[in-house]
Amino acid sequence: MVRTARLADGADEWSCPACGRRIALRCPPDPQLRVIDAGDESAVHIGVTEADGAEGAAEGAAERYGLGPIQEIPRPPSRPVREPSAREAAADAAGPDADDRAWLAGIGIDWDGDAAA
């Protein structure tokens, strides 16, 4: 991770150029870690401040913490979209049943008309 900015509240913003994770990190005496953008939550991140990310600093930090060599790991492909079964498609086309319509009416939604809460 790379330090990218100093926020108005005094925290440092760190971001990962590979997965998009962004955090705000405030140091003691009032430490705080706030996730701004989760990015890839399965990725392992190392923050490097030595000479603003000098050549080899990330690799050295990874070795110190036993994480092995730094490498770009491609993201897995997204799951294929599951097509609904014929039964599910028919149920969706028919709309809500009587129980669902009663529940909708109870929270102020008139499914068949224009009235809404």
Backbone hydrogen bonds in HBPLUS format (Angstrom, degrees):
<---DONOR---> <-ACCEPTOR-->    atom                        ^
c    i                          cat <-CA-CA->   ^        H-A-AA   ^      H-
h    n   atom  resd res      DA  || num        DHA   H-A  angle D-A-AA Bond
n    s   type  num  typ     dist DA aas  dist angle  dist       angle   num
A0002-VAL N   A0015-SER O   2.84 MM  13  5.44 168.2  1.85 151.9 153.5     1
A0015-SER N   A0002-VAL O   2.90 MM  13  5.44 158.7  1.94 144.9 149.7     2
A0004-THR N   A0013-GLU O   2.74 MM   9  5.63 161.0  1.78 152.3 159.1     3
A0005-ALA N   A0013-GLU O   3.43 MM   8  5.03 156.1  2.49 131.2 131.3     4
A0013-GLU N   A0005-ALA O   2.75 MM   8  5.03 173.5  1.75 145.4 147.7     5
A0007-LEU N   A0011-ALA O   2.77 MM   4  5.35 165.4  1.79 172.1 174.3     6
A0010-GLY N   A0007-LEU O   3.00 MM   3  5.43 162.3  2.03 118.0 121.6     7
A0012-ASP N   A0025-LEU O   2.86 MM  13  5.22 165.9  1.88 145.3 140.4     8
A0025-LEU N   A0012-ASP O   2.77 MM  13  5.22 165.0  1.80 153.6 157.4     9
A0014-TRP N   A0023-ILE O   2.84 MM   9  5.31 161.4  1.88 151.4 157.7    10
A0023-ILE N   A0014-TRP O   2.86 MM   9  5.31 158.6  1.90 150.8 157.9    11
A0016-CYS N   A0021-ARG O   2.82 MM   5  5.25 145.8  1.94 152.9 160.1    12
A0020-GLY N   A0016-CYS O   2.96 MM   4  5.26 148.3  2.06 143.2 149.9    13
A0022-ARG N   A0037-ASP O   2.84 MM  15  4.92 160.2  1.88 143.3 146.0    14
A0036-ILE N   A0022-ARG O   2.83 MM  14  5.28 151.8  1.91 137.5 144.4    15
A0037-ASP N   A0022-ARG O   3.10 MM  15  4.92 164.4  2.12 132.8 134.3    16
A0024-ALA N   A0034-ARG O   2.73 MM  10  5.06 158.2  1.77 152.4 160.0    17
A0034-ARG N   A0024-ALA O   2.86 MM  10  5.06 162.2  1.89 151.0 156.4    18
A0026-ARG N   A0032-GLN O   2.78 MM   6  4.92 168.0  1.79 150.4 153.9    19
A0032-GLN N   A0026-ARG O   3.01 MM   6  4.92 149.9  2.10 130.3 131.4    20
A0043-ALA N   A0040-ASP O   3.24 MM   3  5.71 165.7  2.26 114.3 118.7    21
A0052-ASP N   A0049-THR O   3.25 MM   3  5.11 151.1  2.34 123.7 115.3    22
A0053-GLY N   A0050-GLU O   3.10 MM   3  5.85 125.2  2.42 119.9 129.6    23
A0054-ALA N   A0050-GLU O   3.24 MM   4  6.46 171.0  2.25 158.7 161.5    24
A0057-ALA N   A0054-ALA O   2.94 MM   3  5.49 167.2  1.96 141.6 142.7    25
A0060-GLY N   A0056-GLY O   2.94 MM   4  6.11 156.7  2.00 148.9 155.3    26
A0061-ALA N   A0057-ALA O   2.96 MM   4  6.17 156.7  2.01 147.5 153.6    27
A0062-ALA N   A0058-ALA O   2.92 MM   4  6.12 158.8  1.97 149.7 155.5    28
A0063-GLU N   A0059-GLU O   3.01 MM   4  6.21 154.8  2.07 144.8 151.5    29
A0064-ARG N   A0060-GLY O   2.99 MM   4  6.23 156.2  2.05 146.7 153.0    30
A0065-TYR N   A0061-ALA O   3.10 MM   4  6.33 149.9  2.19 147.3 154.4    31
A0067-LEU N   A0062-ALA O   2.81 MM   5  4.99 166.4  1.83 154.1 151.3    32
A0066-GLY N   A0063-GLU O   3.18 MM   3  5.04 161.9  2.21 101.7 106.7    33
A0089-ALA N   A0085-SER O   2.89 MM   4  6.15 162.4  1.92 156.3 161.3    34
A0090-ALA N   A0086-ALA O   2.97 MM   4  6.11 155.0  2.03 143.6 150.2    35
A0091-ALA N   A0087-ARG O   2.98 MM   4  6.21 156.8  2.04 146.9 153.2    36
A0092-ASP N   A0088-GLU O   2.95 MM   4  6.17 156.7  2.00 149.4 155.5    37
A0093-ALA N   A0089-ALA O   2.99 MM   4  6.18 154.9  2.06 145.1 151.9    38
A0094-ALA N   A0090-ALA O   2.99 MM   4  6.18 145.3  2.12 144.0 153.1    39
A0101-ARG N   A0097-ASP O   2.86 MM   4  6.13 158.1  1.91 156.3 163.5    40
A0102-ALA N   A0098-ALA O   2.92 MM   4  6.13 152.1  2.00 146.3 153.4    41
A0103-TRP N   A0099-ASP O   3.00 MM   4  6.29 156.9  2.06 146.4 152.7    42
A0104-LEU N   A0100-ASP O   2.86 MM   4  6.12 160.7  1.90 151.6 157.0    43
A0105-ALA N   A0101-ARG O   2.89 MM   4  6.08 158.2  1.93 145.6 151.6    44
A0106-GLY N   A0102-ALA O   2.93 MM   4  6.13 146.9  2.04 142.0 151.4    45
A0107-ILE N   A0103-TRP O   3.23 MM   4  6.60 130.6  2.48 140.9 152.6    46
A0107-ILE N   A0104-LEU O   3.14 MM   3  5.35 139.1  2.32 100.0 111.0    47
A0109-ILE N   A0104-LEU O   2.80 MM   5  5.06 163.8  1.82 143.3 139.8    48
A0108-GLY N   A0105-ALA O   3.05 MM   3  4.97 161.0  2.08 104.1 108.1    49
A0117-ALA N   A0108-GLY O   2.68 MM   9  4.53 114.1  2.11 137.0 148.0    50
A0110-ASP N   A0115-ALA O   3.29 MM   5  5.49 156.7  2.34 147.3 147.0    51
A0113-GLY N   A0110-ASP O   3.31 MM   3  5.43 140.3  2.48 100.5 111.2    52
